[in-house]
Amino acid sequence: TLATQAAAQKGLSMQRVSHQQCLNCHLQYQDEYLKKGEKDAVPTECIKCHTGEYRTVAQLEKVPRPDRDQPQRKLIDIKDAKLKGVPFDHDSHQTALKTCRSCHHETLKACKDCHNLTGKPEGNYINIARAYHDPFSPFSCQGCHNMKKAEKDCAGCHHFIPVAEIDSLGPGKESCAVCHSGEIKGAFSRPALSVAGLDPQKVPNKVKVDVLQREYEPSEFPHLDIIKKLVDISNKSKLANYFHRDMQTMCEGCHHRSQTSAEMKKDTPPNCRNCHAITPEPRSLSKTTLLSAYHRQCIGCHDKMGIEKGSSTAFKEGDRCGACHKKKTDGPMEITELKNENVVRQNTKNILNVWRPK
């Protein structure tokens, strides 16, 4: 491996380096942990380390940071770069990863040693922007964050947000500024989000989704409870807390592809039916219809977050929809007429499309 090669260049064997560094560190902290009654926290016997199993991040939580003269926090600033520097918390990243090689590869070198603005042989001609922003690389900042967003607590919202490919799409300047602030002061202390300031007129406790009712009763959507749950998840995550700067960010998980600056009134994102038509539009057949949008968003979120109720795996035999909306007992003709009248009323009010019942 590269680590073995690096050790060999210095006239050291990997075995000697590993035992010298690891064992000496264990002996250094042994007395401290013995006083706490944690005798197995710093093993000094061969069999205690050579278990053949890879330790998880949770198991390594109490292990002190290895001292390699690395700064606890620093501003990553690239010479001649167009964007401002990025404040980086080395300490919190080390405790969230299994090994330093998760970012620094096996050479343990700084990114700028192998990558520059144009790319060089040492870094396989991958420039510094790609090294930090590759959305699919486990070594890049963006790639690592995307892996975290794929986990259960985050995937409910992020699964439906396309991964930003920096080379082809180019994220907006407002998203760049979240990291590229150019200042380290105050960058790592973010206030927790709160639902206390939400206007109940704009953010109702429950929302009745009735525009598509036909065979089933309207679905009652626990709007505020869902917001509270997402806020709680966000506040418990350092990564989420850093990027979820305000409540508007949380709203965009469902009310996607809408810009706050375009809203007529603050905190009034468009309804689903404002963008998704009830029936397929002849000029845009690939666009998701309203029924599909509701089901894809709600059921998809439940699937990704492992919520049994309302998920695609929890449909009961003979009643696939009853978990979210009760089945009507009226006759089909009455239901159809009621649905048609309701749709016409909604279309007239919101100028959705020109659909009318035959």
N, C-alpha and C positions, 0 to 999 in steps of 0.2 A: 504494500500500500504506500501511498504518498507519505504517510506519517513514518513508516518504517524507513523509507528512503531519506527523509529529512533527518532522522536520528542517525542513520548511517553516515551521512555527510559530515556530521559532527563527531564521528568516531564513537558513537554510543549505540548500544543495542536497545531494541524496543523493550525487552525484558527488564533491562537495568533501569531504563528511564521510568517505566511504569511502577516498578517496585520502589524505586528511590522516592518518587514524588508521592505516590498514593500512600505507601506505608508510613513514610515520615509524617505525612499530614494526619494520618490516623493516630499515630503515637502522640502527636502534638495535642490533639483534642481529646485523647482517651480519658485523662483525669477529669476534664471538665464534664464529660458526659457520664462518667461513673458516679460523680457527686449527685447527678440528677437521677440516678438509678436507671440509666439507659445504657447498659453494658454492651448491648448488641449494636448500638448506633455506629460505632467505629470499630469494625472487625479487624483483628490483627493476626488471625489464623488463616492459613491458605484455604481451607475448606469453606470458610465463611464468605470469601470473595469469589472463588472459582466454583460457582454454582451452576454455570451453564445457562443461567437465565438473565435476561436483560432487565435492569431496574426501570420502573416507570417513573414519571415525573413526580407523582405523589409519594413514592417511596424515597425519593431523593430530596424531598421538600426541606428537611432539616439539615442537609449537608451544607456546610459553609461554602461561600464562593471561593474558588481557587484564586489565589493572588498571583496575577501575572502582570502587575502594574497597569492593568486596564482601568480606564476611568469609569466611575460609577455612572456618570451622565456626561454627554458631550454633544457638541453641535457638528453634525456631519456636513462639512462644507467642501465642495469640489472646486478646485481652481478653474476659472474661466467658464464655469457652468452658468446657464441662463437663469436658473431658479435659485431662490434663497436656500440656505442650509436647513437641515432637518434636525431638530432636537431628538436625541436618542437616549433612552433609559436602559443602559447596559445591565443594570442590576435586575430589573424586573424581567428582562428577556432571558437572562441566565437561569433564573428560577423557574421559568416556564418551559424550558427545553431540556432534553436529556443530556446533551453534550454540546460543547463549543463548536464541534464540527457541523452542527445543524445549520450554522450560518457560514462559518469560516472554512468549510471543506476540511480536508485532512491536513492541509498545510498550515492552518491556523493563522494565515496572513490576513491583513486588513484588505478590504475589497479593492481599495485604490492601488494596492501593490500589483494586482493582476488585471485590473480593468481601468480604462481611462475613457475619455469622451468619445474616442473613435474606435477603441478596441485594439488589443495587442496580443502577440502570440501566447504569452503566459496565461491569458484568460480566454483562449480559444476564439479570439477576436470578438468577444462579447463586450459591447461597450458598457460603461458604468450605469447608464440609464436602464438598459436591459437587465443588468445584473441585479438592480434594486427592484425593477418593476415587472419582470416576467411573471404573468399571472398564473403560469402553470409550473413554475420551478419551486421546489421545496426550499431552495436556498435563498430565494429573493424575499424581500419584505412583503410585496404584494402577493406572491405565491403562498407564502406561509400564512398570511392573513386569510387568504381564500380557503385554505385547508381548515382553519378554525371556523370560518363561516359555514362550512359544510357540516359542522357538528349539529346535534339535535336541537339545542337551544336557539341556534341562529338560523338554521336552514329553513324554518317556516317562512321567513321573509326573504332571505338572501337567495334561496333556490330560484326565485322568479326574477331576480335582478341579474341581467347578463354581466358576465365578467368583462371588465373594461380592458380591451386590448390597446395598450398605449400607442403602439405603432400605427394601427389602422384606424382606430376611432379617435384617440386623443381625448382624454377626459377634460372637462371644463376647468377653467382656472380656479373656480370656487372649490373644487375638490382637491386640486393640487395644494391650495393654501392651507388645508388642514394639517398637512405634514410640513410643507415648505414655508414655515413661518419666519425663519431666520433668527429666531430668538429662543434661548433656552430658559429664560426666566419665566416662571409661571406656566411652563408648557405641560407640566406633569401633575398639576393639581386641578382637577375638573370637578365642579359641583355635581352632585347627584341629580338626576332628573326627578321631577315631581308632577303629579297630576293635580295638585292643589289649585293651581292657577287656571285650570281649564274652564272655559265658559260653558255651563250646562246647556245654553241655548245653541251653541255651535257643536258641542260634543255631548250628545245625548247619552243617557245611561243605556238605553236599549233602542235598537232600530228595527222597525218592522219592514221586512223585505216582501212587498206584496205585488210588485209590478208584473210578476210572471205567474201569479197564482192561477191554478187551473184545477187539476185533480187533487191538489194538496193545499192546505191552509198556508197563509203567509208564514215565513220563517222569522222567528224573533231572534235578532242578533245581539248578543251581550256586549255591546260596543265598549263601554267603559271598563268592564271586567277584563276584556282582552288587552286594552291599553295598559291597565295596571299590571297585568302579568308580564307583558313585554318590557315595561319600564323596570320592573323588579329584576328580570333577567339581565337587562342592560347594566343596571347599577352594580350588580355582583361581578361583572366582568371588567377587568382593567382595560382590555382591548376595546370592548363595546363602549365603555364610559368615555374613552378618548375620542372616538369617532362619532358617537351620537351626541352632538353638541347641543341640541335642543329638542323639544317635543315634536317639532315639524319633521325631524328626521325619522322619528318613530312612526308618524302618520304615513310617511311615504312608503313604508313597508307594504301597505295595502293600496293606498292612493298613489300608485306609481305613475311615472311619466307626466307628472304635473309640476309646474314650477310655482313656488310661493310668490315670486315677483309678478306673475301673470294673474293672480287672483284678484277679483274685484274687491273683496273684503278679506282682511287677514284671517288666517286659519279657517278658510272655507274652501277646501279642495272640492273638485267636481265629483258628482256621484258617478257610480259605475255606468249607469245608463246614459250619461252624457257622452261617453266615448264608445260604448259598446251597444250596437243596434240589437233590437229584439229579433229581427230576422236577418239572414245574410244579405249584405249589400251587393248588388250586381257588379258594381265597379270595384269592389274590394272583397272578393270572396274568401281571401285568406285571413281576413280580420276576424278575431274571436267574437262570437255573438254573446249577448248578455247572459244567457243561461250557462254557456260554457265558461264564461269569465267567472261567474259566481262559483260554480262547481270546481273549476281549476284552482281558484284562489283558496277557497275554504277547505275543500277536501285535500288539496295538495299540501296546505299548511299543516293540517292534522296528520297527514301521512309522514311528513318530514320531521315533525316534532314528537311523533310517537303517541299522539292523542287518539285513544281508541274510539271514542264517540265521534261519529261523523266522518270516520276515515273510510278509505276504499276497501278496507279489509273487514269492516264491522257491519256490513249489510246483512240483515237477517233475511232468511228465506221467505220470499213472498212480499216483503216490504223493504225495499232498498233505500227508501227515502224518509221513513218515519222518524229517524233519529233527530232530524232537523225540522221537519214540518209534518204535521198530522195529516192523514188522508181525509179528504172530505167525504161526507155521506150523501150529498146532493146528487141528483141525476146528472148525467154527462151534458145534456143540452143546457141546463141551467148554468152549469159550471162554465161551459164555453161562452155563453152570452155574457156572463159576469166578467169573465176574463177579457173578452173583446172590448166591453165598455171601459174596463179599467185601463187597458192598453191605449185606447183612443184618447182617454182623458190625460194619461201621462204623456203621450206623444204631443198632444195639443199644447200642453203646459210647457214641455221642455224642448219642443221642436226637434224631436229625435230623427224621425224619418217619415216617409209618406205611407207607411203601411196602414191599411184599413181592412177590417173584416169583410169577407165577401158576402 
